[in-house]
Amino acid sequence: MLKSVLTTVALRYSATRSQYYRYPFSIGLHFVGVTKSGDVEKERMKPERVPKFSKLSEFQKYFSTILGESRDVEKEFVYQKRRDQLLEACMGNENTYIGNNTEADVKTRLIVDRAHQFIYCAIEKIGSTFWKRIIQIVSGYRKTKNPFDIRGIEAHGHVKTLQKISFDRIHVLLENSTKFIFVREPYARLLSGYVDKLFSPNSLYWKYVGGYIVRHFRAKPTNHSVKCGHDVTFSEFIDYFVDSMSYNRHRNNHFTPSYEHCRPCQIRYDIIGKLETFRNDTLYILDKLGLKSLIRFTDFSKDSEIDALTDAVDNIYAMRHTVVKCMPFKEALLRIWKKMQIRGILSRDIPFPYSQRKSASAFLSLADFSQSLIDAHARSGPREKRLKNREDALIEAFQQIDPQQLQKLKTVLEPDCKIFGYNSEPPQIFKTYPNLKPFFFSL
């Protein structure tokens, strides 16, 4: 069983604390493993000689003779601190921080590339589509070097997971592959899931998740709302999420916590990337895997934003015939516009251009709406200023949540916060803003 394999790895994880997680990934030493007889392998550096570092200066001094002056010691320290944070949180909680995702589900998330000897655990809403594009390229399936040449709707598929791998083989792969994971601030990830799957047009999620939420968490819903599930509020979504996690029912992987997807307290991840530093972490991982020459970026930030706009347009027009059964297409396009403002891709100062043209959106082509978004993006000003939209939208959304429910939510998200080093009670979310005027979620 996978559980026994993961439990075995977890025991090694705890037993080899100093041996494994005190070494920066790039030092080049082979990490502690366990032989078939169960004995801990001897290291070239004795574990008791590798202390825990709380300051960069201590880290630099200790490893200067190993890393050399040319190495980016400060960068290595960042990844060591992340591993230390995970280890501290997981110590003694290996059997607690598992969650309710099935073993089969965990296996489907572990994407393996045997040729390049890495395993990537994919989590929704944390750059997984982008990394699947990279994997398609390095595997040879795509004949390009730029991941943004691959449309988002074409990124899913043509990757190999551990789903059909035997358990004894999984054990060998875990031991002999570089394993990495990307995580994200839990409250922001939850809002992103809501915006992407319920607030913006998504007829599939409206039907199966939105409809369920309306039926169970809204008093006196209309028949139209029950049938479509298209108008779920963020407050209703949080009620649903807390209930689904508390009672393990009607859960959805786009919302469930990261630790449940990838079992970080049972599987030893070599590198922990974060969405907040996605570009730098991606380049670091590619470098460590020896794949940097296979991937090329031009302007990462600009390309990623144009890609998000293109993906949003592709999706809404692909679902157009089902979406219009639940709301006017003009409102659906408005929600896409708002979504791009929430993400900080469009300035909040640029209004939706079709609000005064009642019939225009009914005949608006994909190319025309796409061009409107790209033109607005070009006029949206500096990225640093636009990114403030994300925090403003986060504040606006969570101001809708009752304080008592917010405390229940904190309990659900606390494992992710502890494991990956995020604040379980972000002040901007738990603070009250009595004079806040709705904007992002006002239609």
QUIDANOR-V65313 format. One record per residue. N is the residue number from 1. RES is the residue in one letter. PSI is psi as a letter, one per 40 degrees, with the letter a starting at -180 (NA if undefined). Layout:
N_RES_PSI ; N_RES_PSI
This chain:
1_M_i ; 2_L_d ; 3_K_d ; 4_S_d ; 5_V_d ; 6_L_d ; 7_T_d ; 8_T_d ; 9_V_d ; 10_A_d ; 11_L_d ; 12_R_d ; 13_Y_d ; 14_S_d ; 15_A_d ; 16_T_f ; 17_R_d ; 18_S_d ; 19_Q_d ; 20_Y_d ; 21_Y_e ; 22_R_e ; 23_Y_h ; 24_P_i ; 25_F_d ; 26_S_e ; 27_I_d ; 28_G_e ; 29_L_i ; 30_H_h ; 31_F_i ; 32_V_h ; 33_G_a ; 34_V_h ; 35_T_i ; 36_K_d ; 37_S_e ; 38_G_e ; 39_D_i ; 40_V_h ; 41_E_i ; 42_K_h ; 43_E_i ; 44_R_e ; 45_M_h ; 46_K_h ; 47_P_d ; 48_E_e ; 49_R_e ; 50_V_h ; 51_P_i ; 52_K_h ; 53_F_h ; 54_S_e ; 55_K_i ; 56_L_d ; 57_S_d ; 58_E_d ; 59_F_d ; 60_Q_d ; 61_K_d ; 62_Y_d ; 63_F_e ; 64_S_d ; 65_T_d ; 66_I_d ; 67_L_d ; 68_G_i ; 69_E_d ; 70_S_e ; 71_R_i ; 72_D_g ; 73_V_d ; 74_E_d ; 75_K_d ; 76_E_d ; 77_F_d ; 78_V_d ; 79_Y_d ; 80_Q_d ; 81_K_d ; 82_R_d ; 83_R_d ; 84_D_d ; 85_Q_d ; 86_L_d ; 87_L_d ; 88_E_d ; 89_A_d ; 90_C_d ; 91_M_h ; 92_G_e ; 93_N_e ; 94_E_d ; 95_N_e ; 96_T_d ; 97_Y_g ; 98_I_d ; 99_G_a ; 100_N_e ; 101_N_i ; 102_T_i ; 103_E_d ; 104_A_d ; 105_D_d ; 106_V_d ; 107_K_d ; 108_T_e ; 109_R_d ; 110_L_g ; 111_I_h ; 112_V_h ; 113_D_h ; 114_R_d ; 115_A_d ; 116_H_e ; 117_Q_f ; 118_F_i ; 119_I_h ; 120_Y_h ; 121_C_h ; 122_A_h ; 123_I_h ; 124_E_i ; 125_K_f ; 126_I_f ; 127_G_e ; 128_S_d ; 129_T_d ; 130_F_d ; 131_W_d ; 132_K_d ; 133_R_d ; 134_I_d ; 135_I_d ; 136_Q_d ; 137_I_d ; 138_V_d ; 139_S_e ; 140_G_e ; 141_Y_d ; 142_R_h ; 143_K_g ; 144_T_i ; 145_K_e ; 146_N_h ; 147_P_d ; 148_F_e ; 149_D_e ; 150_I_h ; 151_R_i ; 152_G_d ; 153_I_e ; 154_E_e ; 155_A_e ; 156_H_h ; 157_G_i ; 158_H_f ; 159_V_i ; 160_K_h ; 161_T_i ; 162_L_e ; 163_Q_d ; 164_K_e ; 165_I_h ; 166_S_i ; 167_F_d ; 168_D_d ; 169_R_d ; 170_I_d ; 171_H_d ; 172_V_d ; 173_L_d ; 174_L_d ; 175_E_d ; 176_N_e ; 177_S_i ; 178_T_h ; 179_K_h ; 180_F_i ; 181_I_i ; 182_F_h ; 183_V_i ; 184_R_i ; 185_E_h ; 186_P_d ; 187_Y_d ; 188_A_d ; 189_R_d ; 190_L_d ; 191_L_d ; 192_S_d ; 193_G_d ; 194_Y_d ; 195_V_d ; 196_D_d ; 197_K_d ; 198_L_d ; 199_F_d ; 200_S_i ; 201_P_h ; 202_N_g ; 203_S_d ; 204_L_d ; 205_Y_d ; 206_W_d ; 207_K_d ; 208_Y_d ; 209_V_d ; 210_G_d ; 211_G_d ; 212_Y_d ; 213_I_d ; 214_V_d ; 215_R_d ; 216_H_e ; 217_F_e ; 218_R_h ; 219_A_h ; 220_K_f ; 221_P_i ; 222_T_i ; 223_N_d ; 224_H_d ; 225_S_d ; 226_V_d ; 227_K_d ; 228_C_d ; 229_G_f ; 230_H_e ; 231_D_f ; 232_V_h ; 233_T_i ; 234_F_d ; 235_S_d ; 236_E_d ; 237_F_d ; 238_I_d ; 239_D_d ; 240_Y_d ; 241_F_d ; 242_V_d ; 243_D_d ; 244_S_d ; 245_M_d ; 246_S_d ; 247_Y_e ; 248_N_f ; 249_R_i ; 250_H_f ; 251_R_i ; 252_N_h ; 253_N_e ; 254_H_e ; 255_F_d ; 256_T_i ; 257_P_i ; 258_S_d ; 259_Y_d ; 260_E_d ; 261_H_d ; 262_C_e ; 263_R_f ; 264_P_e ; 265_C_e ; 266_Q_d ; 267_I_h ; 268_R_h ; 269_Y_h ; 270_D_d ; 271_I_h ; 272_I_h ; 273_G_i ; 274_K_i ; 275_L_d ; 276_E_d ; 277_T_f ; 278_F_d ; 279_R_d ; 280_N_d ; 281_D_d ; 282_T_d ; 283_L_d ; 284_Y_d ; 285_I_d ; 286_L_d ; 287_D_d ; 288_K_d ; 289_L_e ; 290_G_f ; 291_L_e ; 292_K_d ; 293_S_e ; 294_L_e ; 295_I_h ; 296_R_h ; 297_F_i ; 298_T_c ; 299_D_g ; 300_F_d ; 301_S_d ; 302_K_d ; 303_D_d ; 304_S_d ; 305_E_d ; 306_I_d ; 307_D_d ; 308_A_d ; 309_L_d ; 310_T_d ; 311_D_d ; 312_A_d ; 313_V_d ; 314_D_d ; 315_N_d ; 316_I_d ; 317_Y_d ; 318_A_d ; 319_M_e ; 320_R_d ; 321_H_d ; 322_T_d ; 323_V_d ; 324_V_e ; 325_K_e ; 326_C_d ; 327_M_i ; 328_P_i ; 329_F_d ; 330_K_d ; 331_E_d ; 332_A_d ; 333_L_d ; 334_L_d ; 335_R_d ; 336_I_d ; 337_W_d ; 338_K_d ; 339_K_d ; 340_M_d ; 341_Q_d ; 342_I_d ; 343_R_e ; 344_G_f ; 345_I_d ; 346_L_i ; 347_S_i ; 348_R_e ; 349_D_e ; 350_I_h ; 351_P_i ; 352_F_h ; 353_P_e ; 354_Y_e ; 355_S_d ; 356_Q_e ; 357_R_g ; 358_K_d ; 359_S_e ; 360_A_d ; 361_S_d ; 362_A_d ; 363_F_e ; 364_L_h ; 365_S_i ; 366_L_d ; 367_A_d ; 368_D_d ; 369_F_d ; 370_S_d ; 371_Q_d ; 372_S_d ; 373_L_d ; 374_I_d ; 375_D_d ; 376_A_d ; 377_H_d ; 378_A_d ; 379_R_e ; 380_S_e ; 381_G_a ; 382_P_i ; 383_R_d ; 384_E_d ; 385_K_d ; 386_R_d ; 387_L_e ; 388_K_d ; 389_N_d ; 390_R_d ; 391_E_d ; 392_D_d ; 393_A_d ; 394_L_d ; 395_I_d ; 396_E_d ; 397_A_d ; 398_F_e ; 399_Q_e ; 400_Q_e ; 401_I_h ; 402_D_h ; 403_P_d ; 404_Q_d ; 405_Q_d ; 406_L_d ; 407_Q_d ; 408_K_d ; 409_L_d ; 410_K_d ; 411_T_d ; 412_V_d ; 413_L_e ; 414_E_d ; 415_P_d ; 416_D_d ; 417_C_d ; 418_K_d ; 419_I_d ; 420_F_e ; 421_G_f ; 422_Y_i ; 423_N_h ; 424_S_e ; 425_E_g ; 426_P_h ; 427_P_d ; 428_Q_d ; 429_I_d ; 430_F_e ; 431_K_i ; 432_T_h ; 433_Y_g ; 434_P_d ; 435_N_e ; 436_L_h ; 437_K_h ; 438_P_i ; 439_F_d ; 440_F_d ; 441_F_e ; 442_S_h ; 443_L_NA
